[in-house]
Amino acid sequence: MNFALPDLLQLRVLDNEIQSYLWFTFWILFGFIFKKIISKTINRIAYKIVHRQTSGIPIDRFYELLNKPLGFLILLILLFVAFENLHFPAAWNLVSVNKFGTRMVLDRGYDLLLAVNIIWVLFRMVDFLGLILAEKAAATETNQDDQLVVFATEILKISILLFGTVIILGSVFHLNVTSLVAGLGIGGLAVALAAKESLENILCSFVIFFDKPFVLGDMVRVGSVEGKVEKVGFRSTRIRTVEKSFLTIPNRKMIDAELDNLSQKTFRRVRFNIGLTHTTKASQIKAIVADIQEHLDHNPDIATEGQTRFVRIGTYALEVRIEYFVTSIDWNLYLRIQEEVSFAILEIVEKHGGTLAFPTQTIQLDSGLEKI
């Protein structure tokens, strides 16, 4: 039997015409093949709209942020168009979309994917907005606006997430959000207690922002941790330590612990003792102390508060205390000055014939013991 093309296209399989399957296949293939092209075109148009505010941000960075979420969104839209050409066979006896079954699962599953993808796109747009604001903040002298950028972007993301969750609960799962919030009661209190530390960290982030014990770029010491603040987030603060490790500390600990903002210091103090042997003469000690003090006084990187004093006749050594302040908080300069002073001390001690002491004991035997 010969079929004309129009008759073949109208041939029905599982209650759908052949042309409906062809249109379905076309839209699916079109989506997978052209989603990148469509995504780049939309990105290019969007970038042209905002390019006046993005002089320092290349278009590639804009593509990098939005290409994947926008491409997936386009694919979801084309998937919806494709499935509009088909319907379930009546022989399957599927219940309506308002009753639990295959139709409801597919319908709400699609709506959920669409809502999550839109939230993803909005997140990436906030990231790009953060790049623009960070670029403008970097042009200013203060670091406070850099911290504000991070804080503001995180608040925006949390707001989008909360608002998106409410929409998903209401529009996708058809829940009465107002009644749900009002009915939390004891259950909500239990959740709040379980999330006590998270809530404390969030509140502490506001304390850090408004009280400003430190800002981005400051060198701080929190407990045994010392390093540079690289990010102040909504829940935690990230510090690059002097060992170049990357530590994440909850904001609650940043507030509760004793925090020393090293960037607010004008100097870095160095304080230590050296020990000379007991055979060192008083004249030698005076000369050593005087020369070390002279070196501290004439070093341009050391403040005038430098002190060298003979402080104690100890059990194992004659102790000289050396204390001075490096006129910079730069870590590398701090180490270099310490090294210079230490070499100078060794040379001065050697110059005056002194010897550095270490714990020793001298046992003296009496040769005049009487025989019993």
Steps between C-alpha positions, in 0.01 A plus 500: 500500500642838399465801731532862394723715722206694653329171584823365652544810715145462630548136587431456873724305739405493872234766432754740349558577135837435336540872430462567875793263568701676230430842653593361841830366362568826317463718811714264710780497240466874448542554873812286534664637183419869527471565874862624519450732203174638640657535845800693364272725296289585805817554705643732236181708497490513881868597518444788257229631732729505806841550333520867606526387861745216424803673353744278686312167462546313170204351316654152541450529876133586438466194274673279755246590767179483297559254215422177688192610697358692204567208263322261735207743529469515120507120486219478756287746303553306175426175684164647603431600137596151383267320742213731404484300174431171679246370746467179698301218338151456639564127535748570780215630719717757674334713766478877455781735588316604818521149646812317603639301211726514198353826369537681833858375551608611152316832519628599842845358430526726195378803696755425774787477249388825338480684834841370616654599166361854526648527850831379352488773234421766763791378716739541207363846426567595865856365458550724198355796689750420776785513246386845384474632855832340599669675208361835609590431865859412403541850358439658841758537777301336780438125535163543670308514171675179386354330806159655427501346150546146635241558771242648260537221240451232763190675637360518145565129445335404828200721417468340154526152654233574763268666250556217251426237765171671585403507130593132456294398804204707389501468119662160445377298798181710550555541873340778701820677601323735743340212688827307487695785662227561759483130584869449562452549875711266709649343189631840390644558846678164482646588162611839634672335796670250270622788284608705801867520400416591140273781622773622735749509212257701289440750780875525562552584133285811556710585807819472293352714225372781722759494781793451257756329728675420172446540126616315189876498466574545872758281675337351810584254777211293636614257766791312347407599145673791328441607143339734248121534475400407143122468537236587756196290420150469637597201713880492518821694448782368282859569596820440302755410767870588494559133409279565191228261615136605459298485823124545533399623846133536611409863560391415854858406588631817335282700742535288814877448486761762582578658167818694437482716188866509401430749220409760762842466656765755417785262593578131551679421826796264533606393850747230605792424733854387422720326756872557548724260690591576861862548401404816310643807672291800600692725259422260216130495586489882509667519159269238350187673637621841376578375148168317465316813616696711251405260220131527594519880519654534154282248317247704291242218514496489882310748717680707761342296782760223456657392831797277593554422869700259716210366705595192698776277633339168428589146600647415164566841340535875537182614326470804274150603388453654154175667403423711196215594263511452123347807332286293262242225531616342174583139582796467263661823626437385857692176439781679315557748785501217754765323295714814469488566876576137585810500275611831648467361856712195415768723348499735801529215750785349299670839463520549877615146574173385652342156472132415486400272785300180510385297803809338661611377839853506644595229750800588720681213673692559827835322482573551873258239635632314806519126496277321745 
